[in-house]
């Protein structure tokens, strides 16, 4: 990594109620925005939305699809990865912003985070990820399922090409 960064996310979701601790940067990250911030109202901001499923029994796997809004254009994406340790299954819709993305090629890479989750039913959470180029993703997550995790997570994003769907039509409900 070009700069030291480690994010800890804690989300506790039970039957639609959520207790949430803000994401905390454990090392200094100059220019990092607050992980609790949501999408800004400007159309020029780089944004991301995706649906993901996670299944774990110790180590686990995560997979999903979504849309990247980069420099005013929409691109279909695929997400896959994993982490551990965790147990259970959850599905989620994640939506947020991307900062310091120099080019579309810099998004097609692996992002890392340290996260904790205790989900029973449905709720909300936050997550911050960073790749080795210093690109940061700050997400709000709406999850459903039954899953307990204290995991180092790795998500690999793949840009599939221009999207026929708009970002506005793909947002989390």
Secondary structure, DSSP 4 states (H G I P E B T S, - for coil): --S---EEEEEEEETTEEEEEEEEESS--TTPPPTT----S-TTS-EEEEEEEEEEEEEEEEEEEEEEEETTEEEEEEEEEEEEEEEEEEEEEEEEEEES--SGGGTSSEEEEEEEEEEEEEEEEEEEEE-TT--EEEEEEEEEEEEEEEEEEEEEEEEEEE-SS-HHHHS--
